[in-house]
């Protein structure tokens, strides 16, 4: 499991670059991240289900211009990974699988906001790189431009990698313990709520397109 966590965290770091730092070819969207993580962990179907659910919920969240919305990529990577890794550790039947998944969804969605706060602080550090280039470019040191770009990309990757690694590692340890403490009545209600998630996602999508 340790190797799987490291590999997924590495992929999470790469996918987080696509949000705004490099590429922006939309591989960072949950509908892509979910199936990709599912494929890596050997369960494409589960990855696709989680990816589609998160995409419907976050369909109106897009990084445009200077706006930095909650990061849906990190949520998709951590949520899909935690569901797939920890479900192996629990004796879940069809009655409680939905309950567990909605718990993981609810606990990982705030990670998008936390990651965005960290992202904003990192972007403020870019001002130091700009001042460095202001000194070096007039001297004819054009190589400094490439070095700064690559180093900044590395920092963005490192942020995504470490955040994914910490979040997934903590989730693997705590989530099974939390689930085992919940009473039957709550689990039954959560299982019903999980079945309603597609309807919630579609409602968000319809409302988004209605406002266009």
C-alpha positions, 0 to 999 in steps of 0.5 A: 500500500505504501508504494501505491500511496507514493505513486498516486501522490506523484501522479497527484502532483503532476495533475495539479500542475495542469490546473494553472501552472502548466498545460491547462489541457483539462486532465486535472478535471475530476472526470479525468483524474478519477478514472486515471487513479482507478486505472492505476489502482486496478478498479477503473469502474470505481474511479469513473463513478467517483470522478463523474460524481465529483465532476458534476458537483464541481462542474461550475468551478473553473480556474480562469484568469487570476481567480483561484477556486477550490482545487477539484483535482486534489479532491478527486485524487485523494477521494478516489484513492482513499475510497479504493485503498480503504474499502479493502480494509473494511467488510463493506457490503452493498448496504454500507458501501454508499455510506462509506463513500459519502463519508469520504466525499464529505471529508475530502471536499474541504481539502480543495479549499485548504489546498487553495489557501496554500496555493495562494501563499505559494503564488505570493512567493513568485514575486521574489522570483520576479525581483530576481529576474529584474536584476538578472535579465538586464545583465544578459543572464537569460538562462535565469529565466528558464531556471526560475520557470523550471524551479517554480514548476517544481515547487508547484509539483512538490506542493501537490505531491506532499499534500496528496501524500499527507492527506492520503496517508492520514485518511488511510489511518483514520477513516476506517476507525471513524467508520467503525464508530458510526451507528447503524441508523446513521450509516443507513441514512448516509447510504440513501444520501449517496444514491441521491448524489447524482441528482444533486450533481445534475441539479448543479449542472443544470443550474450552471448552464441555465445561468449562461 
